[in-house]
Amino acid sequence: MTFSTLLIANRGEIACRVIRTARRMGLRTVAVFSDADADAMHVAMADAAVRLGPAPARESYLNIPALLDAARATGAEAIHPGYGFLSENAEFAEACAAAGLIFVGPPPAAIRAMGSKAAAKALMERAGVPLVPGYHGEDQSDATLRAAAMRIGFPILVKASAGGGGKGMKIARDATELEEAIALARGEAVSAFGDDRLLLERYLTKPRHIEVQVFADTQGNVVHLFERDCSIQRRHQKVVEEAPAPGMSPERRAAMGKAACDAARAIGYVGAGTVEFISEGDTFAFMEMNTRLQVEHPVTEAITGQDLVAWQLRVAAGEPLPLTQDQLRIAGHAIEVRLYAEDPARDFAPSVGTLKHLALPDGEGIRVDAGVRGGDTIPIHYDPMVAKVIAQGADREEARRRLLRALNATEVVGVRTNLPLLRAIVATPAFAAADLDTGFIARHPGLLAPTPPPPRAALAAAVLR
């Protein structure tokens, strides 16, 4: 290993996750924190911690000079960006290099290549990666967008080129809805990303969201660690993820894996990345590439037996990939859910407050990645994730049963959460039958109806009320 001290430029469960692996590898770890996180779990876990600034992310976790100062002050030679915040920021990667620090992530050029959805699609088209019919050109006039929409056909998805997290996405089901969809998407794109460019795609009516985990090293080796199904979403954000994808044939897995590796090679990729595809019927097409580790990486770790953060750190140190493609195998099935402090009945609005009581599950086949403890506060400034609950089994049904049991044993008091929704999804016959698509929650509106908690959780709530 070419470095001995690692600074984690992030917070919450991902910072805790990286710290665990780094310490197992004998590395000294440095946490960073805002005023809102002074007593946070990741701060307590690290060997050292540095205050960045006030609670707002722009004044703390997005403050590049403060992060570099923290690395210098603590002797850190490498920075892991986690996900979110600056993890896909080419300027941050360049600033790390200029400061003589190792950025645990891809080269800045690769981040930039995938930073614009339109430019990424053009690049993938040249690399021979399948695309959904659409328009991703430079001419952004309303007339050109209207003409392209008529050529592509309805329904059509209008998307912010620089978008993410479901922002700047609108559906036009026919020509009468197109003008408003363009105007709304453009407005959201400017507000969220400072970039009004749009792209158009044929809107698939019952698609699945399937992504492939790729890894590349500095010696030119590229592998995929199979696929994940992330179809169950709310507002274009993932709720349930699983690996491998149900119903995936060996031939299709090989084709999607090859396409993902071709995408990585096309941009000179290094490190962990995720190539996201939209799939309907027997077809699949490139959507985007996330140039970082994903929230849902634990399900891939579960079925492959690999530690992806360890892979990241070894690749960043210049080592070759630990395994070749033909050495990688799938064993069993894993399902992950994201437990959020949010209120599904109020359009998933964040729920801020103190975790008066928190009981997270354990047991055979259960893994929990958390960044908070009982007594901690869910702040208004950041993503309101409480924990990720992952269940592994010999097959999908065993994993599903274990996950349902784990969710029924989970207790959260003090904030509203999506726990009832998660329980309902995992228990529904459609999920058990793997009848999955991105409209799953919309097709089952009863999932959002309030449900009584299991007896133990009800008792805890009564005691702490």
N, C-alpha and C positions, 0 to 999 in steps of 0.2 A: 504494500500500500504506500503510495507516494505522499500521503498526508496523514496527520495524526489527530487534528482537531477539525471538527465539522460544525459550522454554524447553520442552524435551520431557520431560514427566512420565512417563517410561517407560524401558525398558532394552532390550538385545538387538537383534534384527534390526529391530523396528519403529522403535526410536530411530534406528538407522543409516539406515533408509529415509527417515524424515522429515528427518533432517539433510541428506541428499543433495539433496532437492528444495529445502529452505529455502535452502541455500547457492547453488544454481543461480539462485534468485530474488533473490539479493543480501542475504539476511537473515543476521544474526549469530545463531549457535546456542549454546544453553546446555544441557549435559547435567547430569543428576543421577545420583548413585550411592550405593549402600550400601557398607559395608565389604567385602562379598563381590565387588563390582564395581569396586574402585578402579582396576584395570588393564584394564578391559573395553574392547572395541572402540569402543563408542559414546562413551566418555569421551575416548578418543584422537582421535576424529573431530571433536568439537565445538570451537567457538572458546573456550568456557569450561566449567568443570565445578564442581559444588558437591556436597559430601558431605551426605547426608541423615541417616545414622545407621547403626546396626548392621544385620547381614544380614537378620533377619526382616522381611518386607514391612510388617508393622504398624508397625515402628519406622523405616521408611525410605520406600519407595515409596507407602505408604498414609497417610503422615503429612502431612496437609493443611497444618498450620501450618508445617512445615519446607519444604514446596514453595513456599508463598507467601513465606516468608522468602528462599528461594533466588532467586525472581523479583525481589524488591525489591533484594537485594544485587547482582544482576547487571544491573539496569536492563531486565529483560525486560518487554515490554508485552503479550505473548500467551503462552498455554500450550497446547501440543498434548498431549492425554492418551494418544495411541496407542490400543492396545486392551488389554483386561484392566485390572487394577489399578483406577484411578479413572475410567476412560473413560466408564462409564455410571452415574456417581454424581452425582445431582442436587445433593447438598450441596456437592460439590466445585465444580460449575459455579456455584452460587450464591456460594460463597466467593471464587471468582475475580472475579465481578462486583462483589462488595462491596469487594474490594481494588483495583478499578479496572483489572483485567486482562481481556483478551479470551480467552474460552474457545473453542478451536477445536473446536466441536461444537454440538449442538442446544441449544435453550433448556431450562432445568431442568424446565419443565412437560411438555415432550415426553419427556424421559427418564423422568419419573415415570409418565406415561401408559402407557409400554411396560414399566415395571419389574415390574409384576405381570402374569403371563400371563393370569390370570383377568380382571382389569380390562381388559387389552388386547383380549381376545376379545369382551368385552361392547361395548367401544367400536367394534371393527371390525364387529360385527354391526349396530350402529346406522348405520355408514357404508356398509353394503351389500357389504362384503368377504366372500367365501365362507368358511365355517367348516366344520371337521370336526364331525359330530354329537358332542355332548358336554355336560358340565355344568361351569359355572364360577360357581356361585352362592355366596352368603355363608354359607348354612347348611352347616356342616362336620360335622354329626353323622354317625355311622356309618350310622344308619338312612336318612338322606337320601342319602348316597353310594351305599348299596346299592340304594335305589329308583331312583336315576338310572342306575346301571349296568344294571339290568334293563330299563329303558326304552331305553337306547342300544343294548344288545346286545353280546355277546362275540364275539371277544376285545376287551379294553378296556385302555387305557393309563392308569395312575394317575401323575400328575405333580405335583411341587411347584410351586405357583403362582409362587413367587419363584425358581424353579430356573434352572439353566443347566449346560452341560458334562456332561449326562447324569446329574447327581446328583438323587436323589429321584424316579427313574422306575422303575416296576415294571409288568409285564404280568400281567394276570389272564386266563387263557384260558377260564375258566368260573367259575360262581358259587362253586365250592368253593375257588378260589384268591384270591377277592376280599378276604376279611378279612385274610389275611396280607399281600397286596400293599399294602393301605391302611396297615397298621401299619408295614411296612418303609419305605414311601415317606414317611410322616409322620415317622418317626424320623430318616431321612436329611435331610429338609427342615429339621428343627429344628437338627440338627448342622451342616449346611452353610450355612444361610441365616438361622437364628434365627426361622423362620416356618414354622408347621406346616400352613398352608392348602394344600389339594390341589385339583386339577381332574381331570376325567375326559374321555377322548376315545376314540372308536372306534379300535381298533388295526387299521391296514391291514396286510395280510399281505405285500404286495410293493410298497411305496411307493417313490417317488423323492423326494429332497429337492432342490427347486429354489428358488433365491432370486433376487431381483431387486434390483439396485443402483439406489437412488434418490438424487437430489440436489435440494436446494431452496435458494433464496436468500432474502434479506430483502425482495426486491421481489415475492414471491408466485409466482415461477416454480418449477415442479416438473417434472423430467424423470426418465426411467429410462434407464440405460445397459445395458439388456438383462439377460439372466439367466445364472446359473451353475448347473451341476449339481454337487451336493455329496453325492451318494448314498452313495459308498463311505466307510463310517465304522467305527470300532471304539469300543465302549462309548458310543455316541451322540456321538462326537467325529469330526470330519472327517479323512480321510486323503488323499483325492484330490479335486481340484476342477477343473472345466473350464468353458470358455465358448466358444461358446454351448452350451446344453444339446442333446445329440444328439436328433434326431427332433422338434425343436420346429417346428411349423408357424407361418407368419406370423400366422395368425388367433389361435392360442393365445398366441403371444408378445405380441401386441397386448392380448389380454384380461388376461394376467398383469401386463403393464406398467401397464395402466390401474388394476387393482386395487391394485398397489403404490403408484402415485401417489395414488390415493384415500386409502389408509392414511396416507400422509405428510401430505396436506392435512387429514385429520381431526384431527390433533394439532398443527397449526401448525408443522410440521417445518422445520428449517433445517440445511443441511450434508449430510454423507454419511450414508446409512443403508441398511440391508439388510432387505427384507421377505422373510421365509422362508415358503415354502409346502410343503405335503406334497401329492404328486400320485400318483394311481393311475388308470390307464386314461385316460379323457378328462376327468377331473375334477381340480380343484386346490382347496386350501383353506389359509387363513391359519394359520400356526403361531405366529409371533412376529416382532417387529421388533427388530433390533439397532441401537441408536442410536449407532453409531460406525463407523469404518472396519473392514473385515474382514481377517482374515489372508489370505484368498484374493483380495484386490483386484487383484493383478498380472495375473490372467487377463483381467479386464475391461479393464485398461489395454492389454493386448496386442491385443485384438480391436477396440478403439475408437481406439487411438492417443492416448489422453488420460492425463494425469498426475493421478490423483485427489487426491493430497496437495496439488498446486498448486491444484486446484479448491477444496479445503477452506480453504486459506489465503486465497484470493481472496474466497470467500464470507464468511469470518470478518472480513475487512477491509471488508465492506459492498458488495463489487462484485457485479454480476449474474452469473448462470451464463455460462460462456464460450460455450456452444452451446445452441441450441433443440432440441426433440425431432426435428424433421425434418432437422436438420443432422447428427445422429448416425448412424453406419453401422457395420455389422459387417464386419470384414475378417479372413478366415482363422479359425484355431482355436487355442486355447491350453489347456494342461493343467499343473496345479501339483500337486506332492506335498510333504508336510511331512516333512522328515528329522528324526527325534527320537532323542535318546539314551534309548532305552527298549528293553525286552526283550519282544518279542511272545510268546515262549515262556513268560514268567512273567506272563501277563495284562497285558502292556504296562507293567510296573513301571519307574519311572525308573532310569536307569543313571548313577550319579554317578562322576566321575573326571576325569582330565586327558586332553585330546586330544593324545596323543603324536604323531599324524600325521593331517593333514587335507588332502585334495586334493579340491577342488570343481571341477565341470566348467565348460567354456566352449564357445564355438563358435557357429556360425550358428544363430539361433533360440533360443538358450539364455540365460536370465537366472537369476542366483542372488542371493537376498536372504539374507544371513547376518549374524549378530551375534557370531560367535566366530571365532577363528583357531587354527591349530595351536599347541599349548602352553597354550591357555586351559583353564580348569576348568569343567566342568558342575556348578554348585552344587546342593545339596539344596533350596534355598529357593524356587526359581522354576521356571517352565515349562521343560522340558528340550529345547527346540527347538535344533537345530544350524543348519538352513538351510531355505529353501524353494527348490526347483528348479522352474523354469517353462520349458516348451518351447512354442514357437509355430511353426505351419506354415501352408501355404496351405490345408490341410484337416486333418481330425482324424487321419487315418492318418499324414500327414507329422509332425504334432506328436507323435504317439505314438512313432513310430520315433526321432525326435530325443530324446525324453525317455528312452527305454530306453537309447540310446547314452550319454546323459549320466549316467544312474544307474550304468551299467557302468564308467564312468570315475571314479566317486566313490569315495574311499577314506577310511575313518575307523578309526583305531586308538587304543585306550585306553579306550573305553566301548563297550558294546553299543548297537546302533542297530536301527531298523526298516528299514534299507536292503535286506536280503534280501526282506522283505515287499513293499516298494515295487517292486523289480525284478520279483518274481513277479506282482504285480497287473498291471503294465503289459504284461507278456509274455503273460498268459493269453488264450486265444482269446475268452473271454466278454467281457473288457474291450475287446479289439480289435473285437468285434461290437457294442459299446455296450449289452450286456445288463446294465443297471445297476439296482440298488435298494439300500435301506439294509441288506439282509441279505446283501450280496455276499460279504463275508469269511466269514460263517457258512456260506454255501452252498458255499464252496470251501475246506474246512478244510486242504487240501494247501498253501495259500498260507503257512500258519504253520510248515510243516516247514522245518527248517534247510536252506539250500542253500549249496553251495560258492561262494566269491567268485570273481570273474574273476581271471585269473592275476596281473595287476599288484597288485591289492589283497592277494592271498595272499602275494605276495613282500614287500610292505611290512609286512604283519603279522609275517612270519617275521623280517625284519630288525630290527624294533623290539620283538620279544617280550622 
